[in-house]
């Protein structure tokens, strides 16, 4: 199975995922990133932390971006 890295992009900078996770394909990896984004949103609300401008950049093991999951898009999808 291919491995994907999930880098967290915020207004203040990017946190790089050094390990990544294996998924069957990019579709499954993207769905997992969307669920992770919901968890990040819940934690941000719980701790009163800023949530604006967050996205997960999904990269292959060579560091090439293959998808981006944007917080606002995910919240619209799950809340509307």
C-alpha positions in Angstrom: 0.0 0.0 0.0 1.2 3.5 -0.7 2.2 5.8 2.1 1.0 9.4 2.4 2.3 12.2 4.5 -0.1 14.7 6.2 1.4 18.1 6.6 -0.7 20.6 8.7 -0.6 24.0 7.1 -1.6 27.0 9.3 -1.3 30.7 9.1 1.7 30.7 11.4 3.5 27.9 9.5 3.5 24.2 8.5 4.0 21.2 10.7 5.5 18.4 8.7 4.6 14.7 9.1 7.8 12.8 9.2 6.2 9.3 9.3 3.1 9.2 7.2 0.5 6.4 7.0 -0.3 3.7 4.5 -3.7 3.8 2.7 -5.1 1.8 -0.2 -5.3 4.9 -2.4 -5.5 8.7 -2.4 -9.3 8.6 -2.0 -9.0 6.7 1.3 -6.2 9.0 2.5 -8.3 12.0 1.6 -11.3 10.6 3.6 -9.1 10.0 6.6 -7.7 13.6 6.3 -11.3 14.9 6.3 -12.1 13.0 9.5 -8.9 14.3 11.0 -9.9 17.8 10.1 -13.2 17.4 12.0 -11.2 16.2 15.0 -8.9 19.2 14.7 -12.0 21.5 14.6 -13.5 19.9 17.7 -10.2 20.2 19.6 -9.9 23.8 18.5 -13.4 24.6 19.8 -12.7 22.8 23.0 -9.5 24.7 23.7 -10.6 28.0 22.2 -7.7 27.8 19.7 -7.8 29.5 16.3 -9.0 27.3 13.5 -9.1 29.7 10.5 -6.7 28.9 7.6 -5.9 25.3 8.5 -5.5 22.7 5.8 -3.9 19.3 5.5 -1.5 18.9 2.6 -1.4 15.2 1.6 2.0 14.3 0.0 3.5 11.2 -1.5 6.7 9.8 0.0 8.7 11.9 -2.4 7.2 15.1 -0.9 4.9 15.8 -3.9 1.5 17.2 -2.9 -1.3 15.0 -4.2 -4.3 16.6 -2.4 -5.3 19.3 0.0 -8.0 19.2 2.6 -9.1 22.6 3.6 -10.8 23.2 7.0 -13.6 25.4 5.7 -14.5 23.0 2.9 -14.7 20.0 5.3 -16.8 21.9 7.8 -19.3 22.9 5.1 -19.5 19.3 3.9 -20.2 17.9 7.3 -22.3 20.7 8.7 -24.5 21.6 5.7 
